[in-house]
Amino acid sequence: MTATAARRTMSPRRSAARTAAVAALSAAVLLGGGITAQAAAPARTTGAAVELAPAGALATQCYYRVNASGGLLIRSGPGTGYSVVGSYANGSTILASASTTNGFRKVGTNRWVSSAYTVRITSYPCE
């Protein structure tokens, strides 16, 4: 498959939904919502076209609030036996996979957090 065949332009409906989500998140940041930036984005803009991953390649991601008084450790894999690579402060808003593996949610490449300390924010739509 050529690179051109893999590119699809974003539909007006999806573009409007993405614009609305960005506006809502920007407003939350301005109002002190503390949205935490994530390392991986689901699509990459290249001029007028957007490169999308193949259908089914991306898991659904939702927004979660960290609910751990001492903060939440980020690990390199889905389990307590994996090394700690960072942390999120209590109350942080994160984008993480809706599904879990071993009780952990994926928040980036080789980055996992315990799902026991995340609470879904239902006012934001899952992606």
matplotlib code that plots the C-alpha trace (Angstrom):
import matplotlib.pyplot as plt

x = [0.0, 1.4, 1.6, -1.1, -3.5, -3.1, -4.0, -7.7, -8.9, -10.8, -14.6, -16.4, -18.2, -15.0, -13.3, -16.1, -16.1, -12.3, -12.6, -15.3, -13.1, -10.1, -12.2, -13.6, -10.2, -8.7, -11.5, -10.8, -7.2, -8.0, -10.4, -7.9, -8.9, -5.2, -5.4, -2.2, -0.6, 0.0, 2.9, 1.0, -1.7, -4.1, -3.5, -0.8, -1.6, 0.3, -0.9, -4.6, -4.7, -4.6, -2.9, -5.1, -4.1, -5.8, -9.3, -9.0, -5.4, -6.1, -7.9, -10.5, -9.1, -11.0, -10.2, -9.6, -8.9, -6.0, -7.4, -4.3, -3.4, 0.3, 0.2, 0.1, 3.1, 3.7, 5.3, 7.0, 4.6, 1.2, 2.2, 3.9, 7.0, 7.8, 10.0, 8.7, 9.2, 7.3, 4.2, 1.0, -0.1, -3.3, -6.2, -4.4, -6.5, -5.0, -5.9, -5.7, -7.0, -10.5, -9.5, -7.2, -4.4, -3.6, -5.5, -3.4, -4.4, -2.0, -1.2, 1.6, 4.3, 5.7, 3.7, 1.0, -0.9, -3.0, -6.7, -7.6, -6.5, -8.2, -11.8, -13.5, -14.5, -17.8, -18.1, -15.4, -16.1, -13.9, -11.9]
y = [0.0, 3.4, 6.3, 8.1, 5.2, 5.1, 8.8, 9.8, 13.3, 14.0, 14.1, 17.3, 15.6, 14.2, 17.5, 19.4, 16.8, 17.2, 21.0, 20.9, 18.6, 20.8, 23.9, 22.1, 20.9, 24.4, 25.9, 23.4, 24.3, 28.0, 27.4, 25.4, 21.9, 20.9, 18.7, 16.7, 16.5, 13.0, 11.8, 9.9, 11.4, 9.2, 11.0, 13.1, 16.1, 16.4, 19.4, 19.0, 15.3, 13.4, 10.0, 7.6, 4.3, 1.2, 0.4, -1.4, -0.5, 2.2, 1.3, 3.6, 6.2, 8.1, 10.9, 9.9, 11.8, 10.5, 9.6, 8.7, 10.9, 10.4, 10.6, 7.8, 5.9, 5.4, 2.0, 0.6, -2.3, -3.5, -4.7, -3.7, -5.7, -3.2, -0.2, 3.2, 5.8, 8.7, 9.8, 11.9, 14.2, 13.5, 15.3, 15.3, 14.6, 12.0, 10.3, 6.5, 3.4, 2.4, -1.3, -2.7, -5.3, -6.9, -4.0, -1.3, 1.3, 2.2, 5.9, 5.9, 3.8, 1.6, 3.8, 2.2, 3.2, 1.3, 1.5, 1.2, 4.9, 6.3, 7.7, 8.1, 11.7, 11.2, 14.9, 14.3, 11.8, 8.8, 8.9]
z = [0.0, -0.9, 1.5, -0.6, -0.3, 3.5, 3.8, 4.2, 4.7, 7.9, 7.4, 8.3, 11.1, 12.7, 12.2, 13.9, 16.8, 17.2, 17.1, 19.8, 21.9, 21.6, 22.5, 25.6, 26.7, 26.2, 28.2, 31.0, 31.1, 31.2, 34.0, 36.0, 34.9, 34.6, 31.5, 31.3, 27.8, 26.4, 24.3, 21.6, 19.4, 17.4, 14.1, 12.5, 10.4, 7.1, 5.2, 4.2, 4.9, 8.2, 8.4, 10.3, 11.7, 10.3, 11.7, 15.0, 15.5, 18.1, 21.4, 22.7, 25.0, 27.7, 30.1, 33.7, 36.9, 39.1, 42.5, 44.6, 47.5, 47.0, 43.2, 40.7, 39.5, 35.8, 35.0, 32.0, 31.7, 33.0, 36.5, 39.7, 38.7, 36.0, 36.6, 37.5, 34.7, 36.1, 38.1, 37.9, 40.7, 42.5, 40.7, 37.3, 34.2, 31.9, 28.6, 28.9, 27.3, 28.2, 28.4, 31.1, 31.1, 34.4, 36.1, 34.4, 31.7, 28.9, 28.9, 26.2, 24.7, 27.5, 30.0, 32.3, 35.4, 37.9, 36.9, 40.6, 41.0, 37.9, 37.8, 34.4, 33.6, 31.9, 30.8, 28.2, 25.3, 24.7, 21.5]

ax = plt.figure().add_subplot(projection="3d")
ax.plot(x, y, z, "-o")
ax.set_aspect("equal")
plt.show()
